Amino acid sequence: MTSFASLIAEVRACTLCAVHLPHGVRPVLQVHPQAYHMSGKRSSLTETVRAWRTYWPKLVPLPHPSPRNNIWLSRNPWFEKELLPMLRRRVAEALDA
């Protein structure tokens, strides 16, 4: 599997279309942070968060804590029932250590 860093290096080194670009090649990449930090191919945020046990306890995929995510939270009640209690315990353990 190609690492993220090597993929970025390969994209930046590509000059296939340089002759058509008067200002040079400047690739712009938009990568979801979870794709960078977490291995595995998940098709959506929901799928990644639902697989939280795969990453636990080193990493914990979470939705952005925005009020706009209330719809996501209402569609995914398992998040508050399964993941949040474990996360609260883990944070309490870390604070007690």
C-alpha positions as CSV (number, residue, x, y, z in Angstrom):
1,M,0.0,0.0,0.0
2,T,1.3,3.4,-0.9
3,S,1.8,5.8,2.0
4,F,0.1,9.1,2.0
5,A,3.4,11.0,1.9
6,S,4.7,9.1,-1.1
7,L,1.4,9.7,-2.9
8,I,1.7,13.4,-2.3
9,A,5.3,13.4,-3.5
10,E,4.3,11.6,-6.6
11,V,1.5,14.0,-7.4
12,R,3.8,17.0,-6.8
13,A,6.5,15.6,-9.0
14,C,4.1,15.0,-12.0
15,T,4.7,17.3,-14.9
16,L,2.4,15.6,-17.5
17,C,0.3,18.7,-18.1
18,A,3.1,21.3,-17.5
19,V,3.2,22.4,-21.1
20,H,-0.4,23.4,-21.0
21,L,-0.1,25.4,-17.8
22,P,1.4,28.9,-18.2
23,H,2.0,29.3,-14.4
24,G,3.5,25.9,-13.8
25,V,2.1,22.8,-12.1
26,R,0.5,23.5,-8.7
27,P,-1.5,20.4,-7.6
28,V,-4.2,21.1,-5.0
29,L,-5.3,18.1,-3.0
30,Q,-8.2,17.9,-0.6
31,V,-8.1,15.0,1.7
32,H,-10.4,14.3,4.6
33,P,-8.3,14.2,7.8
34,Q,-9.6,10.8,8.7
35,A,-8.1,9.4,5.4
36,Y,-4.7,10.8,6.5
37,H,-4.7,9.6,10.0
38,M,-6.6,6.3,9.8
39,S,-5.9,3.2,7.7
40,G,-8.6,1.4,5.9
41,K,-11.0,2.3,3.2
42,R,-14.3,3.6,4.5
43,S,-16.7,5.3,2.1
44,S,-18.2,7.8,4.6
45,L,-17.8,9.5,7.9
46,T,-20.6,7.4,9.3
47,E,-18.8,4.2,8.2
48,T,-15.5,5.3,9.7
49,V,-17.1,6.4,13.0
50,R,-19.2,3.2,13.2
51,A,-15.9,1.2,12.9
52,W,-14.5,3.1,16.0
53,R,-13.5,-0.2,17.7
54,T,-11.0,-0.9,14.9
55,Y,-9.0,2.2,16.0
56,W,-9.7,2.1,19.7
57,P,-8.0,3.2,22.1
58,K,-5.2,4.8,20.1
59,L,-7.5,6.8,17.8
60,V,-11.2,7.6,18.0
61,P,-13.0,8.8,14.9
62,L,-15.6,11.5,15.8
63,P,-17.9,13.7,13.8
64,H,-17.2,17.4,13.9
65,P,-18.7,18.9,17.1
66,S,-20.9,21.3,15.3
67,P,-24.6,22.1,15.9
68,R,-25.0,21.4,12.2
69,N,-24.3,17.7,13.0
70,N,-27.5,17.3,15.0
71,I,-29.1,15.7,12.0
72,W,-26.2,13.2,11.9
73,L,-26.5,12.5,15.6
74,S,-30.3,11.9,15.3
75,R,-29.7,9.5,12.4
76,N,-27.0,7.6,14.3
77,P,-28.3,7.0,17.9
78,W,-25.7,4.2,18.4
79,F,-23.0,7.0,18.6
80,E,-24.4,8.3,21.9
81,K,-25.3,4.8,23.2
82,E,-22.1,2.9,22.3
83,L,-19.1,5.2,21.6
84,L,-19.7,8.2,23.9
85,P,-19.8,6.1,27.2
86,M,-16.5,4.4,26.2
87,L,-15.0,7.8,25.3
88,R,-16.1,9.3,28.6
89,R,-14.5,6.4,30.5
90,R,-11.3,6.7,28.5
91,V,-11.0,10.5,29.2
92,A,-11.7,9.9,32.9
93,E,-9.0,7.3,33.0
94,A,-6.5,9.6,31.3
95,L,-7.3,12.5,33.7
96,D,-6.9,10.2,36.7
97,A,-3.5,8.9,35.6
